[in-house]
Amino acid sequence: MKKVRYIEIFRRRREGKTDYHLRKKIVVSRLPFVSIRVSNKNILLQVIKASTKGDTVVESVHSRQLQKFDWPFSRKSIPASYLCGLILGLRAKDKTNSRVIVYMGVEPYVSGSRAAAAIKGIVDSGLKIEANAKTFPDDHKIKGGHIIEYAKNLKSSDSDLYNKRFSNYIREGLDIEELSNIVEKVKKTIIEKKGVVE
């Protein structure tokens, strides 16, 4: 019987945390990279520099920080991702003299996704980043237009389900149809404050 040779897979690859093939390319490029992590409730964005001694976080933004800019809605939506990217870019562009690249780890990069929205926010901040603009969500989605349309359709077709899906906002007295206006308002505040949380 032929012996099967066991090939060890690195622990972080087994755990779904690191794509070593991509990681090698990033280290060789010597460019800072943007790490994007989306959880069930929040988004974490970081600009990181890799070195032989370990990674150094240049700047970091957690979507909970949006609340300090008076953001009342979901912290993991496409509009929230865009605003987090805008904050990160404004904070990081004076701390790095070169362009940055995107590193998603083992997660796929999907066109029009929350990760793509975050990158559009970084681009709009003025930070140079290697990304294809064709993959970004359009302005309609960035402003939450798709969420407003869904809420309106649900409200007219199934009010019980609407009340269930948007119960948190209804309880807090928030009007989901004002989402686009609030995105613009928060964006303006972020730009005025240069992404700095008071």
C-alpha positions in Angstrom: 0.0 0.0 0.0 1.4 3.4 -1.0 2.1 5.7 1.9 0.3 9.1 1.8 2.6 11.9 2.8 1.0 14.4 5.2 1.5 18.1 4.2 1.1 20.4 7.1 -1.1 23.4 6.6 -0.1 26.5 8.6 -2.3 27.1 11.6 -3.6 30.5 10.6 -4.5 29.1 7.1 -6.4 26.3 8.8 -8.2 28.8 11.0 -9.2 30.9 7.9 -7.2 33.9 9.0 -4.2 34.3 6.6 -3.7 33.7 2.9 0.1 33.2 2.9 0.4 33.5 -0.9 -1.2 37.0 -0.8 0.6 37.8 2.4 4.0 37.2 0.7 3.1 39.6 -2.1 2.2 42.3 0.4 5.4 41.9 2.4 7.5 42.0 -0.8 5.6 45.1 -2.1 6.6 47.0 1.1 3.4 49.0 0.9 1.0 49.6 3.8 -2.2 47.6 3.5 -5.8 48.0 4.5 -7.4 45.2 6.5 -11.2 44.9 6.4 -13.1 42.8 8.8 -16.9 42.6 8.9 -18.7 40.9 11.8 -22.3 40.4 12.6 -22.7 43.9 14.1 -19.6 45.9 13.3 -16.8 46.7 10.9 -13.1 47.1 11.7 -10.7 48.8 9.3 -7.0 49.1 9.8 -4.0 50.5 7.9 -1.1 48.2 8.7 2.6 48.1 7.8 4.2 44.7 7.6 7.8 44.1 8.8 10.1 41.3 9.8 9.5 42.2 13.4 5.7 42.0 13.0 2.8 44.2 11.8 2.4 47.7 13.0 -1.1 49.3 13.0 -0.8 52.8 11.5 -4.5 53.7 12.0 -7.6 51.9 13.0 -11.4 52.6 12.8 -14.2 50.6 14.5 -17.7 51.3 13.4 -18.8 52.0 17.0 -16.9 55.3 16.6 -19.6 56.4 14.1 -21.9 57.0 17.1 -19.6 59.9 18.1 -20.5 61.5 14.8 -24.2 61.1 15.6 -24.7 58.0 13.4 -27.9 56.3 14.6 -28.3 53.4 12.2 -26.7 50.0 11.5 -23.0 49.8 12.0 -22.4 47.1 9.4 -24.4 48.5 6.4 -23.0 49.8 3.1 -23.4 53.4 4.2 -21.7 52.7 7.6 -18.8 50.9 5.7 -18.4 53.9 3.5 -18.3 56.4 6.4 -15.8 54.2 8.3 -13.6 54.1 5.2 -13.8 57.9 4.9 -12.7 58.3 8.6 -9.8 55.9 8.1 -8.6 57.6 5.0 -8.7 61.1 6.6 -6.8 59.9 9.6 -4.2 57.8 7.8 -3.3 60.0 4.7 -0.9 62.2 6.8 0.7 59.1 8.4 1.7 57.3 5.2 3.7 58.8 2.3 2.8 56.0 -0.2 -0.2 54.4 -1.6 -1.9 51.5 0.2 -3.2 48.2 -1.0 -6.2 46.1 0.0 -5.7 42.8 1.9 -8.9 40.8 2.6 -7.1 37.7 4.0 -8.9 34.5 2.9 -12.2 36.4 2.4 -13.2 37.1 -1.3 -13.5 40.7 -2.5 -17.0 41.1 -3.9 -18.0 44.0 -6.1 -20.6 46.3 -4.5 -20.0 44.8 -1.1 -19.4 46.5 2.3 -15.7 46.0 1.8 -15.9 47.8 -1.6 -17.9 50.6 0.1 -15.2 51.0 2.7 -12.6 51.3 0.0 -14.6 53.9 -1.8 -14.7 55.9 1.4 -10.9 55.7 1.6 -10.6 56.8 -2.0 -12.9 59.8 -1.4 -10.8 60.8 1.6 -7.8 61.4 -0.7 -5.7 58.5 0.4 -4.1 56.7 -2.6 -5.3 53.1 -2.7 -4.9 50.4 -5.4 -8.5 49.5 -6.3 -10.8 49.2 -9.3 -13.5 51.9 -9.1 -15.8 49.7 -11.2 -16.2 47.4 -8.1 -17.5 50.2 -5.9 -21.2 50.5 -4.9 -23.0 53.4 -6.7 -24.0 56.6 -4.9 -27.5 55.4 -4.5 -26.3 52.5 -2.3 -23.7 54.5 -0.5 -26.5 56.8 0.6 -28.7 53.9 1.6 -31.2 54.3 -1.2 -31.6 50.5 -1.5 -32.5 50.3 2.2 -35.0 53.1 2.0 -36.7 51.4 -1.1 -36.9 48.1 0.7 -38.4 49.7 3.8 -41.0 51.6 1.7 -42.0 48.4 -0.2 -42.2 46.4 3.0 -44.2 49.0 4.8 -46.9 49.1 2.0 -47.0 45.3 1.5 -46.5 43.8 5.0 -46.7 46.3 7.9 -46.2 43.6 10.5 -42.9 42.5 9.0 -41.9 46.1 8.5 -42.4 46.7 12.3 -40.5 43.6 13.1 -37.5 44.3 10.8 -37.2 48.0 11.8 -38.4 47.7 15.4 -35.2 49.1 16.8 -35.4 52.3 14.7 -39.2 52.6 15.4 -38.6 52.3 19.1 -35.9 55.0 19.0 -38.1 57.3 17.0 -35.9 57.1 13.9 -37.3 57.5 10.4 -35.5 55.1 8.0 -36.6 57.2 5.1 -34.3 60.0 6.4 -31.3 57.6 6.0 -29.8 59.4 2.9 -30.0 62.8 4.5 -28.3 61.5 7.7 -25.5 59.9 5.6 -24.8 63.2 4.0 -25.0 65.0 7.3 -22.6 62.6 9.0 -20.3 62.6 6.0 -20.1 66.4 6.2 -19.3 66.3 10.0 -16.6 63.7 9.4 -14.9 65.8 6.7 -15.1 68.9 8.9 -13.5 67.1 11.8 -11.0 65.3 9.6 -12.2 62.0 11.0 -11.1 62.9 14.6 -13.5 61.6 17.3 -13.9 64.1 20.2 
